[in-house]
C-alpha cells in the first residue's frame, strides 16, 4: 500500500509540475518563474489539504521529496530542447498540457481521500470528497492565479466535476473493497471523464448575455 501511494503521489507531482511549468513557458517566464509555477501546482493542493486537516506544518515542508521532484521536472521542461518542441507545436502543447493536468487531477483527488481517511477522526463522506477535490484542484487554481489566468476549473472540460466524481467514487468504495482498488477506480474515473469531456467537447453551461 505504501509503495502504491508513493507511486500515485509521484505521478501526480510530476504531472502537475509539468503542467505548471508549461503555463510558465507560455507566459515567457524565466527559469525561476517556471520552477515556482511548477512547484506551486504540484504542492499547492496538498498544502491546502493539510491545513484543512490540521496537519502543520504541511507535509510538503516536512519531506522535501515532492518539492525536489517538482523542481527537477520544471527544470527539464525549461531545457532548450523541450521548450523548442512545445513552443513550436501548439497541438503537442495542448495535448501534453491536457494529459498532465488530467493525470495530476486523478492522482491527487484520490490521494486526498486516502489522507483524509487516515488523519480525520470522523471521516464523513462529505469531508472525504471535499478534501479529495481540494487536493486535486487546489494546485491548478494557485497556478492560474499566479499566471493571471481565469482558473482552469471554471472554464475547461468539466475539470472540478471530474475530480468530484473520482473522489466520491473512491470514498464510496473505501469500506467495501481494498484501498488500492478504491483509489485505482477513482483515479481511472477522473481520467475517463476528462477524456470523454475533451473528446465530446463537454462543458458546463456558461453565463451569456
N, C-alpha and C positions, 0 to 999 in steps of 0.2 A: 504493500500500500504506500509506504513512504517513497519508494522509488517511482511509483506511478504518479504521485502528487508532484514529486520533483520534476519529472518529465513534462507533465502538463503545465506546471508553472514556468518551466524553461521555454516551452513552445509559446506560451502567452507573452513572456518577456521579450523574446526575440522578435515575435510578430509585431507587437506594439511598438517596440523600439524602432523597427524598420519603418512602420507607418509614420511615426513621429518624425524620423529623420527625413523621410520623403517629403513631408509637408515643409520641413525646413529648407530642403533643397529647392522646392518650388518657389519658396519665398526669398530665394537668393541669400540665405543666411550664411554667416561664416561657420567654421568648424565648431566653434564654441556654441553658437546658436543651434546648430543641427544636433549636437550631442545633448544639449539641455532639453530640447524638444523631444528627442528620443527617450531620454531618461524620464522626463515627466510623464510621457504617455505610458511607459512601461511600469512605472511605480506609483503614479498618482492615484489610481483606483484603489490599490492596496493600502495606501496611506489613509485615504478617506475611510475605507473599511475598518482598519484597525482602530481609528479614532472612534468610530461608531460603536465598536465592540469593547472599548475601554482598554485596548492594548497599547500602552505607552511605555517607552517610545515605540512608534510603529516598527514593524519587522524590517522594513527597508533600511532603517537606521541601526538596527542591531546586527544584521547579517548583510554585508556588502555584496554578496554574490549576485543578486539580481541587478543591482546598480552597475556593477562591473560588466556584466553581460550586456546590459542595455547600452552602456557607453562604447563597448567594443563593437557591437552591432552598428551603432550610429557612425562610428569611425569608418567601418567598412563601406557603408553606403555613401560616405563623403569622399571615398577614394576616387581618383580621376576616372578610372575605367568604368566603375559602377555609375558614376554621375553621367558619363558620356552616354551609356546605354539608356538610362532612364530619361534624361532630359532631351534626347533626340528621338524618342518614340513615345508619343502620347498614349498609344494603345497599350504598350508594355507598362508604362507608368500607372495608368488607370487600373489595369488588370492586377498588377502586383499590389497596389495600394488596397484594392478591394479584398484580395485574399489575405493579406497580412492583417487588415482590420477584422476580417471575419474570424480567422484563427485565434487572434488575441481575444476577441469578444467571447468566443465559445469557451476558451480555456479559463479565462478569468471569471466568467459567470459561474462556472461550477466550482472553481477554487474558493470563491466567496461563500458558496453554500457549505462546502466542506468545513471551512474555518468557523463559520457561524455555528455549525453543529458542534464542533469541538470546544468552542470557547463560551458560548452563551449558556447561562444557567437554565433557562427555559426557552429553547429554540422553537418558537412558534412558526407556522408555515409562512405567515406574512413577513416575519423577521428574516427568515432564510431567503425568501425570494427578493426582498428589498436589498439585503446585503449582497446577494449574488449579482443583482443588476447593477448596483452602485459600483461594485468591484469591476464589472465588465465595461461599463460606460464612462466611469469617472476619469480615467486617464485620457480618453479621447476628448472629453469635454474640456479638460485643462489644456490639452494640446491646441485645440481650436481657438480657445480664448487667448492663449499666448500668441498664436499666429494671426489673431484678429480676423477670424473666420466665424461665420454662423456655425455653432456646434453641429457636427455631422449628424447627431442623433435626431435633430429636429427636421432634417430635410432629405435624408437619403435612405432608401431601400429598407424600411421597416427595421431600423437598427436597434433601437431600445426594445421594441416589441419582441424581436428575436431573442434578445438577452433575457427578457422576462419569461418567455416561453421555455427556454432552456433551463433557467434557474428553477422555475416552477416544476418542470418535469423531473429534474434532479432531486429537488426537495420532496416531491410527492412519492418518489420511488425509494427514497433513502432507507426507510424501515422495512421494505419488502424485498429488496434484492441487496447484493453486495454493494458497498460504496463505490467500488471501481466500476461496476455496471451502471450504477445510477449516474455517476459523473460522465461516463462514456456516452450514454444515451443523451444526457443533457447537452453535452458539447456537440454531438452529432446533430441534434435538433437545431441548435443555433446555426450551424454551418448550412444545413439543408434549407432552412427558412430564408437565410440570406441569399443563398444561391438561387432559389426559386424567385425571390423578390427581384433580384437583378435580372434574371432571365425573362421574367414576365412583366418587368417594369412596375412592380407593385410599389405603391407609396400610400401613406395615409392621406386622407383628404386635407387639402391646404386651404387657408383662408384666401379668398379672392374678392376684389371689389370691382 
